[in-house]
Amino acid sequence: MLEPNGPLPPEIYWRRRALAIGALVVALALVIWLVLTVSRGGDSPGDSKPVAASSSSSTASKPADASTTKAAEPSESGTSAPSSAASSASNEPAAGTGQCPDQSLAIKISVDQPTYRVGEQPNFRIVITNISSVQCQRDMNLAQIQASVLSLDGQRRFWTSSDCSPVDESNARNLKPGEQALFTVRWSGTTSQQGCVGERVPVPAGAYQVIAQFGSLHSSPEPFNLTTT
């Protein structure tokens, strides 16, 4: 059956077979190409797929009790610890920044909780705010930022943060209008005297108040209680 039979020379039949086989191969290749094109879903080099755009965002300063500035926290031991409040004020002096006079600042103190047991160590938060309309700079030396525990009538002083923890280090802060510097002071619950002289004894249960002072600024008193239970 492989040998060609007919009136024409055998090479003619071989050529026709070769042409038929070649046409069959071309047709098969065309069918395969069409199938592959359809299976790709019509993708072509000119199509582009959506790409997620990258973006960056700058985190705004979160308020620390009301606004933005973080400062080191003075403690009774005289060491400073970082505050958990957000900060946007700079320690670097800004060009043309003037000194903050006392009348451009406001000071406030608060107590973490209204009642503590005798032997616990209350935490006081001091906030200094730039209430002026311009940016200014002030050395918030931790020795000058004081918290004092007084009797509820204000007649007797039991403790002041600077008595046993004098810290005399420069702490220049630049405050924009409305910005605040936050400081946290921890009280040991014992008495103290200026210069840390005399015996320190536990303060008994009762009603007390705490005030803050910075330069000539004084905060409003904040009451709190010490209990035995």
Summary of the structure (lengths in Angstrom):
residues: 229
radius of gyration: 40.8
end to end distance: 114.4
largest distance: 138.4
contacts: 587
relative contact order: 0.18
helix: 16%
strand: 32%
